[in-house]
């Protein structure tokens, strides 16, 4: 029995004259994600994307990959059959046998976009429901909350039978909203921020700040592993490993320790902006959550943002740690994020950092560090790029 994957649009269907651009990007993304699995015919009709295996491709893996593509609201794995009602009934009985045998209740949903089909949607549902009740007498009809929603779609090319729609990744196709640079720390929050902004259509590159010998090669590999776990959602990623030891030591040795954390964050922002210029990125993304730590108070964030003029996107800003952790588990980054390897943001941290710094005192402290700008420029220039491919 031939199977196909139907991927349904969500938010994209609300777009106006530029909707075709979004759909084109989504089709290209589907082709790229399935390319390594073999030959799939990818096409669009009636606001639905089709992924049709040409040969004996792994449709289980294809379904999993498509479920992680942003821009797809729901997906269905369906059996394809001719637009003949008797064949549709036989297909439903056979294709959904396992699901119906295990279910207690069901309903039939029908959609007839091909109006030449002799039965309308209500008639398809009624007649097919009667036949399934005869074939599976243990079943009962439940139109509100069925165990199985037997669905028939009569479309232009064929009829499609499946057990209902499953949630997709939602959002907008990656790259349709532009490009941003993620500050990828290695903790729980920044991979979640990457996922959430990719869901809004942003293409991403990453900046990770390493401070050897205070941070180890294991910490660096941890971050690259996190980036690799993000690629099913974000696509390929360029990860810039920024050598930050000299700049970080300079701040430690020349600034008040209570201001160290905010001064360091401002320095990282300036370096990240330099990397944005290399990547043609128009914004910076962080995993900061309001008041989670001393550098994430309202006044500290205001001081940090003033260090450079690109927009700073903080998708986790209103979330608590439990909410962030739930998403981290969903995207399979949590277990990697909690590995106990050093993070440059945690070294040299003062015991009592100032939580309400003023921009005046921050700028005064930076005025006493005339060599910092040169160290920041050198760190950006010497950053090494790791290419993380899907």
Secondary structure, DSSP 4 states (H G I P E B T S, - for coil): --EEEEEEESGGGG--TTHHHHHHHHHHHHHHHHGGG--EEEEEETTEEEEEESSS--HHHHHHHHTTSTTEEEEEEEEEE-S-HHHHHHHHHHHTHHHHHH-SEEEEEEEE--TTSSS-HHHHHHHHHHHHHHH-TT-EE-SSS-SEEEEEEE-SS-EEEES--EEEEESB-TTTT-EEEEE--SSHHHHHHHHHHHHBT-EEEEEEEE-TTTS-HHHHHHHHHHHHHHHHHH-SEEEEEEE-HHHHHHHHHHS-GGGHHHHHHHHHHHHHHHHHHHHT--EEE----TTSSGGGSHHHHHHHHTT--SEEE-TTTT--HHHHHHHHHHTT-HHHHTS----GGGTT--TT--SS--HHHHHHHHHT-TTHHHHHHHHHHHPEEEEE--
